[in-house]
């Protein structure tokens, strides 16, 4: 994708397979009409709702907000703004341009993940998955690994298919794609960050399903995952806090004042909201600070308590709209590379949203995964907006004849 500037507008040149030529698109057509505005506005709505929920959860937390009730609120808006800029930059570069930079991006993400295992790594809530950087900031490399694994596997699996050499990836290509995913997954597992590993597993599965790989690989991957979980449990490779979380999930009444405290308080908060909620900033569980990590992992409990079933349901509906639009983008593109990238993002958002909401309801184990666009957190916000930029790029560069 190349750009040419004039005094009043600019244009994007995009290869049109039907014509075999480069078709020139005006800025109005490419960046205004061709953007998926429903997707963009749904994500913005989620981030705006999240900023209000983050404010409600942290305005009285003086031990966290540095005596500034707007600290987390303003930082959440700032993270959203930076995320939007990253999405715009991703659209401007284009997913095809980024395809050539995938090896560099992949190597950088692996290096960052490895640095977490050095003295530069920071442990938060029992997981050494953060990288301390100057200025008191922190970075979670596993979030960027979600992007690079998606792009890396898509590049490999789609290379021969998009070139017209094969109708679908062969066994050797699938092995190469899985090897690309295996390296960062192994590093993140050493941290250990099981929540991120679960999301990466969902991404790998979504990528393989969309690539046209043999069903034997899908069944083999699922079987390997189950066998791996059993082996990890039997060999005692899990830390004590991880075992305790799974035990509390299997038996919610186990140690309600200890390991089961988070999920019990989350259920109380959501259950107390009823249909319409107790009112914004009026939730007793939220105001009383009974739910830990409420601005990040358990942000959904604020919605459930203060906005009720209707407010919490709105968040779920908006997440559903994001997935729906992403599915349309994956379906409309004519190149396998774009389809696979979109499918990886769909699997990522779908699983992470289900896991986050599920753990607050007690139907999934607590893993520390944020709710996309809603939870407070810089790295996670940046990653999901970059993913939206990739989806928008795939849509902008789709064939002109594709349905809207």
C-alpha positions as CSV (number, residue, x, y, z in Angstrom):
1,X,0.0,0.0,0.0
2,X,1.4,3.4,-1.0
3,X,0.1,6.9,-0.4
4,X,0.4,10.0,-2.5
5,X,-0.4,13.4,-1.0
6,X,-2.0,16.4,-2.7
7,X,-2.9,19.8,-1.2
8,X,-6.4,18.8,-0.2
9,X,-6.6,15.0,0.1
10,X,-4.7,11.8,-0.4
11,X,-5.4,8.4,-2.1
12,X,-4.6,4.8,-1.5
13,X,-3.5,2.4,-4.2
14,X,-4.7,-1.1,-3.8
15,X,-4.3,-4.2,-5.9
16,X,-7.6,-5.4,-7.4
17,X,-7.5,-9.1,-8.2
18,X,-10.5,-8.9,-10.5
19,X,-8.8,-6.4,-12.8
20,X,-5.2,-7.5,-12.3
21,X,-4.3,-3.8,-11.8
22,X,-3.8,-1.2,-9.1
23,X,-7.1,0.6,-8.6
24,X,-6.9,4.1,-7.2
25,X,-9.2,4.9,-4.3
26,X,-10.0,8.3,-3.1
27,X,-9.6,9.2,0.6
28,X,-13.3,9.5,0.9
29,X,-13.9,6.1,-0.4
30,X,-11.1,4.3,1.3
31,X,-11.0,5.9,4.8
32,X,-14.5,7.1,5.3
33,X,-16.9,4.8,3.4
34,X,-14.8,1.7,3.6
35,X,-14.1,1.7,7.3
36,X,-16.4,-0.4,9.4
37,X,-17.9,2.3,11.5
38,X,-20.2,-0.1,13.4
39,X,-17.1,-2.0,14.6
40,X,-15.2,1.2,15.4
41,X,-18.1,2.8,17.3
42,X,-18.8,-0.4,19.2
43,X,-15.2,-0.5,20.4
44,X,-15.3,3.2,21.4
45,X,-18.5,2.6,23.3
46,X,-16.9,-0.2,25.2
47,X,-13.9,1.9,26.1
48,X,-16.1,4.8,27.2
49,X,-18.2,2.5,29.4
50,X,-15.0,1.0,30.8
51,X,-13.7,4.5,31.7
52,X,-16.8,5.2,33.8
53,X,-16.7,1.7,35.4
54,X,-13.0,2.2,36.2
55,X,-13.7,5.5,37.8
56,X,-16.4,4.0,40.0
57,X,-14.1,1.2,41.1
58,X,-11.1,3.4,41.9
59,X,-12.4,6.8,43.0
60,X,-12.4,5.8,46.7
61,X,-9.2,3.6,46.5
62,X,-6.8,6.1,48.0
63,X,-4.1,3.4,48.4
64,X,-4.2,3.0,44.6
65,X,-5.1,6.3,43.0
66,X,-2.4,8.4,44.8
67,X,-5.1,10.6,46.4
68,X,-6.5,11.6,43.0
69,X,-9.9,10.1,42.3
70,X,-9.5,10.8,38.6
71,X,-6.1,9.0,38.3
72,X,-7.3,5.7,36.8
73,X,-10.2,7.4,34.8
74,X,-7.8,9.8,33.0
75,X,-5.2,7.1,32.4
76,X,-7.9,4.8,31.0
77,X,-8.9,7.6,28.5
78,X,-5.2,8.2,27.7
79,X,-4.7,4.5,27.1
80,X,-7.7,4.5,24.8
81,X,-6.4,7.6,22.9
82,X,-3.0,5.9,22.4
83,X,-4.8,2.7,21.3
84,X,-6.8,4.7,18.7
85,X,-3.5,6.2,17.4
86,X,-2.0,2.8,17.2
87,X,-5.1,1.5,15.3
88,X,-4.8,4.5,12.9
89,X,-1.1,3.8,12.3
90,X,-1.9,0.1,11.7
91,X,-4.5,1.1,9.1
92,X,-2.1,3.5,7.5
93,X,0.6,0.9,7.2
94,X,-1.8,-1.9,6.2
95,X,-1.8,-5.5,7.1
96,X,0.0,-6.4,3.9
97,X,2.8,-4.1,4.7
98,X,3.1,-5.5,8.2
99,X,3.2,-9.0,6.6
100,X,6.8,-8.2,5.5
101,X,7.7,-7.0,9.0
102,X,6.3,-10.0,10.8
103,X,9.7,-11.7,11.4
104,X,11.0,-8.5,13.1
105,X,7.9,-8.0,15.2
106,X,7.8,-11.7,16.1
107,X,11.5,-11.7,17.2
108,X,10.9,-8.5,19.2
109,X,7.9,-10.0,21.1
110,X,9.9,-13.1,22.0
111,X,12.8,-11.0,23.3
112,X,10.4,-8.9,25.4
113,X,8.9,-12.1,26.8
114,X,12.3,-13.5,27.6
115,X,13.2,-10.3,29.5
116,X,10.4,-10.9,31.9
117,X,12.3,-13.9,33.1
118,X,15.3,-11.7,33.9
119,X,15.6,-9.3,36.9
120,X,13.7,-6.8,34.8
121,X,10.6,-8.9,35.3
122,X,8.0,-7.9,37.9
123,X,5.6,-10.2,39.7
124,X,2.0,-9.0,40.1
125,X,-0.7,-11.2,41.7
126,X,1.6,-14.3,41.7
127,X,2.4,-14.1,38.0
128,X,5.8,-12.9,36.8
129,X,4.4,-11.7,33.5
130,X,5.3,-8.0,33.6
131,X,8.3,-6.1,32.4
132,X,9.4,-3.1,34.5
133,X,10.4,-0.1,32.5
134,X,11.8,3.3,33.6
135,X,9.4,5.9,34.9
136,X,7.4,3.5,37.0
137,X,5.6,1.9,34.0
138,X,5.2,-1.7,33.2
139,X,4.6,-3.7,30.1
140,X,3.0,-7.1,29.6
141,X,4.7,-8.8,26.6
142,X,2.1,-11.6,26.4
143,X,-0.4,-9.1,25.0
144,X,1.8,-8.4,22.0
145,X,2.5,-12.1,21.6
146,X,-1.2,-12.5,20.8
147,X,-0.7,-10.2,17.8
148,X,2.6,-11.6,16.5
149,X,1.4,-15.2,16.8
150,X,-1.7,-14.4,14.8
151,X,0.4,-12.5,12.1
152,X,3.2,-15.1,12.1
153,X,1.0,-18.1,11.7
154,X,-1.2,-16.4,9.1
155,X,1.9,-15.4,7.0
156,X,3.1,-19.0,7.0
157,X,-0.2,-20.8,6.5
158,X,-1.4,-18.5,3.7
159,X,1.8,-18.1,1.8
160,X,1.4,-21.0,-0.7
161,X,-2.4,-20.7,-0.8
162,X,-2.4,-17.0,-1.7
163,X,0.4,-17.7,-4.3
164,X,-1.9,-20.2,-5.9
165,X,0.4,-23.2,-5.3
166,X,-1.9,-25.1,-3.0
167,X,-5.7,-25.1,-2.2
168,X,-4.9,-25.4,1.5
169,X,-1.8,-25.6,3.8
170,X,0.1,-28.9,3.6
171,X,1.3,-30.8,6.7
172,X,4.8,-29.2,6.5
173,X,3.4,-25.7,6.5
174,X,1.1,-26.5,9.5
175,X,4.1,-27.8,11.4
176,X,6.0,-24.5,10.7
177,X,3.0,-22.5,11.8
178,X,2.7,-24.4,15.1
179,X,6.5,-24.0,15.6
180,X,6.0,-20.2,15.4
181,X,3.4,-20.3,18.1
182,X,5.3,-22.8,20.3
183,X,8.2,-20.5,21.1
184,X,6.3,-17.6,22.8
185,X,3.8,-20.0,24.3
186,X,6.7,-21.9,26.0
187,X,8.3,-18.7,27.3
188,X,4.9,-17.3,28.7
189,X,4.3,-20.7,30.3
190,X,7.5,-20.3,32.2
191,X,6.4,-17.0,33.8
192,X,3.8,-18.7,34.4
193,X,0.9,-16.9,32.8
194,X,-1.7,-19.6,32.2
195,X,-4.4,-17.2,31.3
196,X,-2.4,-15.8,28.4
197,X,-1.4,-19.3,27.3
198,X,-5.1,-20.3,27.2
199,X,-5.9,-17.3,25.0
200,X,-2.9,-18.1,22.7
201,X,-4.2,-21.7,22.4
202,X,-7.6,-20.3,21.3
203,X,-5.9,-18.1,18.7
204,X,-3.9,-21.1,17.3
205,X,-7.1,-23.1,17.1
206,X,-8.9,-20.3,15.4
207,X,-6.1,-19.8,12.9
208,X,-5.9,-23.4,12.0
209,X,-9.7,-23.8,11.6
210,X,-9.8,-20.8,9.2
211,X,-6.7,-21.8,7.2
212,X,-8.3,-24.9,5.8
213,X,-5.8,-27.2,7.5
214,X,-6.7,-30.9,7.8
215,X,-9.1,-31.7,10.6
216,X,-6.6,-34.2,11.9
217,X,-4.5,-31.2,13.0
218,X,-7.4,-29.7,14.8
219,X,-8.2,-33.0,16.6
220,X,-4.5,-33.5,17.3
221,X,-4.1,-30.0,18.8
222,X,-7.2,-30.5,21.1
223,X,-5.9,-33.9,22.2
224,X,-2.5,-32.5,22.9
225,X,-3.9,-29.6,24.9
226,X,-5.9,-32.0,27.1
227,X,-3.0,-34.3,27.6
228,X,-0.7,-31.3,28.4
229,X,-3.1,-30.0,31.0
230,X,-3.3,-33.5,32.7
231,X,0.5,-33.8,32.5
232,X,1.1,-30.3,34.1
233,X,-1.3,-31.2,36.9
234,X,0.1,-34.6,37.5
235,X,3.7,-33.5,37.5
236,X,3.0,-30.7,39.9
237,X,4.2,-27.9,37.6
238,X,1.6,-25.4,38.8
239,X,2.3,-22.9,41.5
240,X,0.3,-23.1,44.7
241,X,-1.8,-20.1,43.9
242,X,-2.7,-21.6,40.6
243,X,-3.8,-24.8,42.1
244,X,-5.8,-22.9,44.7
245,X,-7.6,-21.0,42.0
246,X,-8.6,-24.2,40.2
247,X,-9.7,-25.8,43.5
248,X,-11.9,-22.8,44.3
249,X,-13.4,-23.0,40.8
250,X,-14.2,-26.7,41.3
251,X,-15.6,-26.1,44.8
252,X,-16.8,-22.5,45.3
253,X,-17.5,-23.0,49.0
254,X,-13.8,-23.9,49.6
255,X,-12.2,-21.3,51.8
256,X,-14.6,-18.4,51.1
257,X,-12.5,-16.0,53.1
258,X,-9.3,-17.0,51.3
259,X,-8.9,-18.4,47.8
260,X,-12.6,-18.3,47.1
261,X,-13.0,-14.7,48.3
262,X,-12.7,-13.1,44.9
263,X,-15.3,-15.1,43.1
264,X,-17.7,-15.1,46.1
265,X,-17.6,-11.3,46.3
266,X,-18.0,-11.0,42.5
267,X,-21.1,-13.1,42.6
268,X,-22.6,-11.0,45.5
269,X,-21.9,-7.8,43.5
270,X,-23.4,-9.0,40.3
271,X,-26.4,-10.7,42.0
272,X,-27.1,-7.6,44.0
273,X,-27.6,-5.5,40.9
274,X,-30.8,-7.0,39.8
275,X,-32.4,-5.8,36.5
276,X,-31.4,-2.1,36.6
277,X,-28.6,-2.0,39.2
278,X,-28.2,0.0,42.3
279,X,-27.2,3.1,40.4
280,X,-23.9,4.4,39.1
281,X,-21.4,5.0,42.0
282,X,-24.0,3.5,44.4
283,X,-22.9,-0.1,44.5
284,X,-22.2,-1.3,48.1
285,X,-19.7,-3.9,47.0
286,X,-17.9,-1.5,44.8
287,X,-18.0,1.5,47.2
288,X,-17.0,-0.8,50.1
289,X,-14.0,-2.1,48.1
290,X,-15.0,-5.7,48.7
291,X,-14.1,-7.0,45.3
292,X,-10.3,-7.1,44.6
293,X,-8.8,-6.0,41.3
294,X,-12.1,-4.5,40.4
295,X,-10.7,-2.0,37.9
296,X,-9.0,-4.7,35.9
297,X,-9.9,-8.4,36.1
298,X,-13.2,-8.0,37.8
299,X,-14.5,-4.8,36.1
300,X,-17.6,-6.7,34.9
301,X,-18.8,-6.8,38.6
302,X,-19.1,-3.0,38.6
303,X,-21.4,-3.1,35.6
304,X,-23.4,-6.0,37.1
305,X,-23.9,-4.3,40.5
306,X,-24.4,-0.6,39.5
307,X,-25.9,-1.0,36.0
308,X,-27.7,-4.3,36.6
309,X,-28.6,-6.9,34.1
310,X,-29.4,-4.3,31.4
311,X,-26.1,-2.5,31.7
312,X,-24.0,-5.7,31.9
313,X,-26.1,-7.1,29.0
314,X,-25.2,-4.0,26.9
315,X,-21.5,-4.7,27.3
316,X,-22.1,-8.3,26.2
317,X,-24.1,-7.1,23.2
318,X,-21.4,-4.6,22.2
319,X,-18.8,-7.4,22.4
320,X,-21.1,-9.5,20.3
321,X,-21.3,-6.7,17.7
322,X,-17.5,-6.5,17.6
323,X,-17.3,-10.3,16.9
324,X,-20.1,-10.1,14.3
325,X,-18.3,-7.3,12.4
326,X,-15.0,-9.1,12.6
327,X,-16.7,-12.3,11.2
328,X,-18.0,-10.2,8.2
329,X,-14.5,-8.9,7.5
330,X,-13.1,-12.4,7.6
331,X,-15.7,-13.6,5.2
332,X,-15.5,-10.8,2.7
333,X,-11.7,-10.8,2.1
334,X,-10.5,-12.8,-0.9
335,X,-7.0,-13.5,0.4
336,X,-6.4,-16.3,2.9
337,X,-3.9,-14.2,4.8
338,X,-6.6,-11.6,5.7
339,X,-9.1,-14.3,6.6
340,X,-6.7,-16.1,8.9
341,X,-5.6,-12.8,10.7
342,X,-9.2,-11.9,11.3
343,X,-10.0,-15.4,12.5
344,X,-7.2,-15.2,15.0
345,X,-8.5,-11.9,16.4
346,X,-12.0,-13.3,16.6
347,X,-10.8,-16.3,18.6
348,X,-8.8,-14.0,20.8
349,X,-11.6,-11.6,21.6
350,X,-14.2,-14.3,21.9
351,X,-12.3,-16.5,24.3
352,X,-10.9,-13.7,26.5
353,X,-14.3,-12.1,26.8
354,X,-16.0,-15.4,27.8
355,X,-13.2,-16.2,30.3
356,X,-13.3,-12.8,31.9
357,X,-17.1,-12.6,32.3
358,X,-17.2,-16.3,33.1
359,X,-14.8,-16.0,36.0
360,X,-16.9,-13.3,37.6
361,X,-20.0,-15.5,37.3
362,X,-18.1,-18.5,38.7
363,X,-18.4,-20.6,35.5
364,X,-14.7,-20.3,34.6
365,X,-11.6,-20.3,36.8
366,X,-9.9,-17.1,37.8
367,X,-7.0,-16.4,35.4
368,X,-6.4,-12.7,35.5
369,X,-7.4,-11.9,32.0
370,X,-8.8,-8.3,31.3
371,X,-12.1,-7.7,29.5
372,X,-11.2,-6.3,26.1
373,X,-11.6,-2.5,25.8
374,X,-13.3,-2.3,29.2
375,X,-10.7,-3.2,31.8
376,X,-8.0,-0.8,32.9
377,X,-4.5,-1.6,31.5
378,X,-2.2,0.0,29.0
379,X,-0.7,-2.9,27.3
380,X,-3.9,-4.8,26.9
381,X,-5.7,-1.7,25.6
382,X,-2.9,-1.1,23.0
383,X,-3.0,-4.7,21.8
384,X,-6.8,-4.8,21.2
385,X,-6.8,-1.5,19.3
386,X,-3.9,-2.7,17.1
387,X,-6.0,-5.8,16.4
388,X,-8.9,-3.4,15.4
389,X,-6.5,-1.6,13.2
390,X,-5.7,-4.9,11.5
391,X,-9.4,-5.7,11.0
392,X,-10.0,-2.3,9.5
393,X,-7.0,-2.6,7.2
394,X,-8.3,-5.9,5.9
395,X,-11.7,-4.3,5.2
396,X,-10.3,-1.2,3.6
397,X,-8.1,-3.3,1.2
398,X,-10.8,-5.8,0.3
399,X,-12.0,-6.0,-3.3
400,X,-14.3,-3.2,-4.4
401,X,-16.9,-5.7,-5.4
402,X,-17.1,-7.2,-1.9
403,X,-20.4,-6.8,-0.2
404,X,-20.8,-4.1,2.5
